Structures are given as structure tokens and as C-alpha cells.
Amino acid sequence: MPATVHAGTQGRWHEQLCRILVERLRTVVRADGAALKSSALPSHGGVYCFWWTGDLQLLGGAECVRKVELAGPAGRPVLLELDDEWLGISTGLPLPLYVGKTADSISKRVGQHLRLRCIRMLPVFEGHQKQPRPTTSCQLRAGVEQLFSRTKDTRSLILDNVGLSWVELDGDQHAANRFYLEDLAVGLMRPPFNVDIER
């Protein structure tokens, strides 16, 4: 089947992506919290979004460091501040944290993001310099640990305060649709963990 770009359905897919399907990730993990339940999430490709669905006051508390220093062009530091306006705190609604896509399995990709075998993935640290990640596929976990740099158990924090939505767009015929839907969602939602700095 040839690849087709369905421009007319991008808006409808984005609307679907905004419907949170898992309010708390704890509902789709095993009792010990160390892995996703089998068949709890789709094994097909698509676009997904992690949301902060928990207590918004946690994002304004002393434990949450909402400044991050990224490496910019020529290695110079670029400081970003995730203020209330950027995050949309005043809406009182769930906040989009990260939008991603996968060709193969939403379930597998979510597992890579969460790294549930670890209570905390990165070492506890002070300051706001972006910390190196152990993999290139754990953006959600790394982002939460960057915000909560001194919290020892970020696994529980994520399982109790992060939700998930997705749109299944499986197969090679949807490669371009996944690409454009992810870009559309990132542009409209402004999820903080998707931010990259141009080189």
C-alpha cells in the first residue's frame, strides 16, 4: 500500500491525542511498579503524549526546579524557565509534558521512556544544568527528574502524577502522518520535554 499523507485528518487526530486515556500511569503497571502490565497499552505504532495529570501544586513547590540550562550553539549555555504561562498552570487542566511517535509499539516506547526498574534514573543533583541521560529514549523520565532534581523516588512521582494519551497510526503507510501529527502537537501544546536548542 503506498504511503499517503492525510492532511484533512491531522486536526481530528490532534483532537484525539488531547483525550487522556490513562489518567494515572499506575493503573497500567504491575503492582510492584517495575514494569508495564502486559497488553495494557497498544502494541501498534502511533503518536503519544505524556501529561501531568496530578497535583499542580507540586509543580510550584520548592522541590520542583523549573529552570534548565541547555547546551546551545557553540556550546554556550541557554537558560530556559518553565514559568506558569509556558506550562499553562492557570488553566487548572492537565499539562502536556512530551509528545512522541513510534513506528512499532506504543507500549514498548512508553516502557523505554519510563525505565520502571529504577526508583530514580539520574543521580540526585543540585542546580539547573541539564543532566546527561543514560539513553536517547527516556525523555519523559529524564525531564521529570530534571524538574525534581532532589526527589529520590521519581518512579512513584511519575506513576501517581503522569497520564497518557495516544493515536494509533500503524504501519509504513502512516510514517508521514506520524511525523506531521507529532510536529503539529508539539507546536500547539508546547510540551517542555520536547524542547531542543538549534545547533
N, C-alpha and C positions, 0 to 999 in steps of 0.2 A: 504494500500500500504506500503510495507516495506521501511525502511529508506535506502537510497543509498548515497554513497559519490562519487561524480563525479570529480575525481582528474583531469581528462583531460580538464575540462571546467573552472577550477579555474582561469587560466590565462585570458581566454576570459571574465569571469565575472569581473575580476580586471580591464581589459581594459575598460569595460562598466562603471565601477564605477568611472573611471577617466574622463568620459564625463560629464561635468557640465550641468545639465538640467534646473536649476533655477539660473540665473546669479546673481540676487539680491532677497533676501527673501521678500523685499517689494512687489514684484509682486504677491505673494501668500498669502498676509494678507489683512484683511479688511481695509477700508480707515482710520479708527481710529487707526490702528496698534495694536489693543489689542487682536487679535485672528487670526488664520489662516482662509482663505476662505474655505467654505465647499467644499469638493471634489477637492481641489487644488492639493493635494498630495495623493499617493496611500494609500488605506486602507488595504493593504496586508503586510505581513511580508517581510523582506529583510535586506539588508546591505546598509548603507547610509554613506555619507561623507559630512561634512561641509567644505567649502573652503573660504579663504579670497580672494574675487574677486575685492575688491575695491582698493583704492589708497594705494600703497605700502609705500609711504612716511609717512603715518600715523603710520606705524609700526616702523619707525625710528625717529619719533618726540619725543619731550620732554614729551608728555602726555602718551607715551607707556613705561611701566616698564617691561623690558624683562628679569628680574631676578625673580626667585621664589624659596622660601625656603620651602622644603617639610620635613615632619617628616620621618626620616629613621629608620633603625634598632635600637632598644633600645631607640627610641625617639630622637636620635641625629639628628641635622639639616643637611639636604643635599641641597646645593645651586646649582640650575641649571641656566644656562644662555642661553637664546634663541637667539643665535647670528645669523648673516646673513647667515652663512653656513648652520646651522641647518634648518632655515626656508626656505632657497633657494631663498633669496631675489634677488640675481644676475640674476636669470633666467627671471625675469620680468613676470613670469607666476602666475596664481592663486596658493595659498598656502594651502595645506590640514591642517585643524585645528583639526578635530576629526572624527574618524571612529567608527561607532556603528552598532549594529544589533538589530532586534526585530522580535519576532515570530508572532506578531499580526497585527500591523498597523504602517507603516512608518509615516503617518500623525500624529497619536496620540503621537508617540515617539518624533517627531520633536517638537510638541507643548510642551511636557514636558521639552525638552532642552531649549526652548526659553522663557518660562514663560512671555508671552507677556503682561499680565495685569500690569506688573511692568515697570516703566520707568527705574529703576535700582533695581536689586535684592539684592545685598550686600551693606552694608554701604560703603560710600566713606572712603578710608583709605590711610595711608602713609606706605612706606616700601615695602618689597617684601615677607613677610611671607604669605604662602598660607592661605587664609581665609576659615573658615568653611562655608559649603553650607547648605541651608535650606532643600535640598532633595538630594538623591543619583542619581537623574535622570536629573540634569540640568548642565551637564559637559560643554557644549558649552557656555552657558550664564556665568557660573562661570569662565571659562577660559578667556573669553573676559573681564570680569570685573576685573580679576586679572591683566591682561595686562594694562587695562585703569582704574587704581585704583582710580583716582580722577575725572573721567568723570561722570557727573551726569545723563546724558541721554544715557545709553548704548543700550536701545532698538532701537533708531534711528541709532546709530552706527552700530549695527548688521544688521538691515533691509537694510541699504544702502551699506554695505561692505561685506556681507557674502552671499555665494551661496550654492547650494546643488546639490548633485548627489545621485543616488541610483540604486540598482539592486533588482528587486523583486524576492524573493526566499521564496514563501509562503508555509505554511503547515509543519507538523511534519516531512515529508519526506525530508525536506531541513534543518533540525536542524543542522546536522553536516556540511553541506555546508555553512551555515551562519557562523558557528564558524570558519571554516578554511579560508573563504574569509575575514572575519574581521581580523584574525591574519595575513594573507598574506598582506593585505592592510596596517595595522599598521606597519609591519616590513619594507615594501618597502617605504611607504610615510613618516614615522617618524612624524606623527601629534603631535604637542606639548601637546595638551589637553588630550591625551591618556596616558601620562607618569605616571607610578606608581612606587613607590620605594619598593623593596623587604623588607620583614619584617625579 
